[in-house]
């Protein structure tokens, strides 16, 4: 059995996050969700992801800063 891709969704709007997460799960992806930039950064640093969907306007740490911090590290997954 093939292992599904793991995707991180970082989105603070509950309705949008639910729509994205449910759609990805129905398509067979393993999905984790963070509702702010700091939590998203923590999850990305502690869990192996194949891709990330990141909102730009996030509380605690905006999406662009989150992506910049991850790119300075050893993260190779697409955003």
Residue pairs with C-beta under 8 A, 6 or more apart in sequence:
4 28
4 29
4 30
5 29
5 30
5 50
5 51
6 29
6 30
6 31
6 32
6 47
6 48
6 49
6 50
7 24
7 29
7 30
7 31
7 32
7 49
7 50
7 51
7 52
7 53
8 31
8 32
8 33
8 34
8 40
8 43
8 44
8 47
8 49
8 51
8 52
8 53
9 17
9 20
9 21
9 24
9 31
9 32
9 33
9 34
9 52
9 53
10 33
10 34
10 35
10 36
10 37
10 39
10 40
10 52
10 53
10 54
10 55
10 58
10 63
10 66
11 17
11 20
11 33
11 35
11 53
11 54
11 55
11 58
12 35
12 36
12 55
12 57
12 58
12 59
13 55
14 35
16 55
17 33
17 35
20 53
21 31
21 33
24 31
25 31
32 43
32 47
32 49
34 40
34 42
34 43
35 59
36 58
36 59
36 60
36 61
37 58
37 59
37 60
37 61
37 62
37 63
37 65
37 66
38 60
38 61
39 60
40 52
40 54
40 58
40 61
40 66
41 61
41 66
41 69
41 70
44 52
44 66
44 70
44 75
45 73
49 77
50 77
51 77
51 78
51 79
52 70
52 77
52 78
52 79
53 79
54 63
54 66
54 67
54 79
55 63
56 62
56 63
56 64
57 63
58 66
61 69
67 79
70 79
